[in-house]
Amino acid sequence: MNRRILLLAGMLAGLFPLVAQAADLPDLGGKQVVVVTENAYPPLQFIDPKDGKQIGWEYDAMNDIAKRLNFKVEYQNISWDAMIQSISDGQYHVGMTGITIKDERKEKVDFSDAYMRSEMFMLVRGDENRFTDAKSFGGFEDGLVGAQAGTTPFYVAVYDVLDGNEQNPRIKLFETFGATVQALKTGDVDLVLTDGTAGKGYVDASDGGLKLTGNALGTEDFGFIFPKGSDLVGPINKAIAAMKADGTIDALNKKWFLDYKLGQ
């Protein structure tokens, strides 16, 4: 057997696990799946400032999942504060917006397996020097933090940075994550808590106007959400596992967290 045949045999052998893996994925027969998101959490999902299109890590991932499972995606938008309840009520098939997997949320919706693990960081203005970590911000009595009610950043701000009082006047509430960042830029608040993925997107786009400071305040796993008992959970979990195994997840991470520059 010559070297060319050996090489071809090796290449085909390397493909067999992927072919078998693809064959194991369910075929959903082209069914329509309505996916709802907020479009306010770059680089996971957001509106491209250059052309107004919906783009991001989660869009690429969901489009890939749809191809693997043979379903058609219809994207719709909703605010964060209405998302979990609307999914619970069955208004949409899937929700995606960097949603942290939490036991209390599992009482209302089902989660996919985690597709991403992230750490919570402090996002501040680039020239901030009055505090450098959670402890020093907690002692900075004039410092204000911007957050969306009911989100992981809100609860981390309350219980890990401040005093455990959810009514603390140092917390200023906003309707979207993007609005908290805008308030930070304009000086209306002094701190926004964000997972490192979204934070990096804003820092890279800020031309020095923003930075991440302090150590990670904890880890969180992101998952897609579904109405309780949804028959999409199993197939999508299989697709996520396949994407992890064949390097697709790693490629998306590189595209959106290393190569892509928000606003450029």
N, C-alpha and C positions, 0 to 999 in steps of 0.2 A: 504494500500500500504506500503510495507516494505521499509527500508532505502536504500537497494540495488537498488530497482526499482526507488525510488526517485532520487538517485544519477545518475543512467543511464539516466533517463528522463532529468535531468539537463544538463548532458554532451551532449546529443543529441540536446537539445534546444540551447546550446552554439555553436554547429556546424552549425546550420541552417543558420545563417547570412553569414558564410564563404562559405557554399555550394551555397547559393543564389547568393553571390557576384561572385563566380567563374563561375556560369552559365550565368551571365550577360556579361562576357567577350566575345568578338568576337572570332571566330575560323577562322584563316587565311589559313586553309587547307594545311598546310605543305609547303607553298611557301618559296622560297629562298630569304633571306634578306641579302644584303651585308652591313656590318658595318665597317667603317674605323676609325682608331684611330692612335695616334702618338706613344704610348707605351713609354712615357717619363715623366709621371706625377704620381709617386707613392704617395699614395697607390691606386690611382684611376685606373691606368693602366700602366704596366711596364713589363720588362723582368725579370723573377726570376733569380737572380744571381747564384742560386744553380743548376738549371737544364735548363735554357734558355727558359722556357715556358712563355707564355703570361698570366699574372694573374692580379688581382686587383678588387677593388670595382665595377667598371663599367662592367668588364667582368662577375662577378657574377650576377650583376643586369640584364644585357642584356640576359644572359643565362636563368635567371628566367623568364623574360618577354617572351622570346621565347617559353618556356614551357607553360606558361599561355595562350598564344595566338596561339599556334600551328604553329610556323614557324621555319625554319631552318636558322641558322646564319652562314654566311661566313665572317670571319674577314680578313681585309686587313689593310695595314699600309701606312701612308702618313705623310709628314712634316706638321707642324702647318700652315706655311705660304701658303700652297696650299689647306688646308682642306676646308675652307668655300667656296671658289670658285669652288672646285671640286664637292661639294655637290650641290651648286647652279646650276652647269652644268648638274646635274643628273648622274654623274659618279658612285655614290654610293647611297644607300638608306638611310643610317643613319650615322651620325658622332658623335663620343663621345671622348672627351679628356678634361673633366672639362671645358666646354665652357660656359662662362658667358653670360647670357641672356641680350642682349642689343638691344635697339630700332634700332640703325643703322644697326646691323646685320640682323634684321628682314626684312630689305629691300631686302636681297638677299636669305635668307633661312627662313624656318619655324622652330620654337622651340617647344619642348615638354613642358609640365608643369615642374616646377622645381622639381628635385629629391633630391637636396641638397642645403643648404645655408652655405656659408663659409665666413670667415673674412680674410682680407688681413693683413699680418704681415711682419716684417723685419727679414730675416734670415741672421745671421752673424756667424763669427767664434767664437768658444767657449771662446776664450781669449780676445774678442773685448771689449775695454773699452774707446775708443776714442769718441764714441757717443752712445747714449742710446735710441734715438727716432728720428722721422722724422726731427724735428726742428734742433737738434744738428748735424744730418748728413748733412742737408742742409748747415749748417755753416762750416762743415769740408771740406774745399775747395779741399783737395787732395783726398777725398773719391770718389771711382768709384762704380757704380751700374751696374750689369749685367742684361740683359733682352732680350726677343725676341720681335722684332718689331711687332706692331699691337696687342699685348696682353694686358690684363688688368694690369698686373704688369708694363708693359712699360708705360702706360698712367698714372698710379698712381705715378710712379717714376717721370715722367715729371711734372705733374700738382699738386701733393700733397706733393712731397718731394723736388723737385728742383724748377726751375724758370719758367716753362711753355714753355721752348724752346725745341722742339722735336729734335733739332740738337745739344743739349748740349753735349760737348765732354766728360762730366763725365759719360755718358751712353755708355756702351760697349755692342754691339749687338752680339747675338749668335743664332745659328740655332735651338737649342733645349733647353728646360728648364734644362735638365740634364747637358748640357754644361755650363750653367750659374752657377750651383751649384759646378761643378768641378773647374771652374775658381775662385769661392769663396774659395774653399778649398786650392787651390794652391797660393792664395794671388794676383791673377791677378785683382780681383775686391774685394770690401769691403762689398758689400751688394747685396742681392737678395730679391726681394719682392715676396711673395708667399701667397696663401691662407693657412690658418692654417692646413688644412688636409694634403696637400702635405708637408708642412714644418715640421709637426710633424713626418711624416715618415722618412724624412732625419735626423732630430735631433735624433730620437730613434736609427737610424742605425750608428750614427757618433761616439758613445762612447765618448761623451764630446767634439767632434771637432766642433760641430755646436750648435747654440742656437737661439731661437726666442727672440726678444727684442722689447721693446716699446709697445704701445697700438695698438689695431686694427685700421687700416686706413679706414675701411668701410666694408660693407657686399656685397656679390655677390651671385646670384642664378645661379646654374648650370642646363643646360638642354641639351638634345640630339637635334641634328639639322637634317633637312630633306630638300629635294628640295621643292620649293614653291608648295603648293597644294597637297602634298603627302597624300595619303589615309592611311598612317601608323600613322599619328599623333594622331588621335582619339583613335584607339585601344591601342597604347602605353600609352597614357594619362590614359586610364582606368586601364591598368595594373599597372602603377605607383601608382594610387589612391588605388588599392587593396593591393599593397605591403606596403603602409603606414598604411592602416587600419589593416592589419593582423600581423604587427610587423616585416615584412621582412626587411624593411629599417633600423629599429633599430638594428636588428641582424647583418646586414652588417656593420653598423657603428661600432658596438662593435667588430666584427671580424677584421676589417681593421684598425681601429683607436685606439683600446685599446689592443687587444690581439696580433696582428701581429707585428713582429719586422723585419723590412726590412733588408735583408742580413743575417738573422739568421735562 
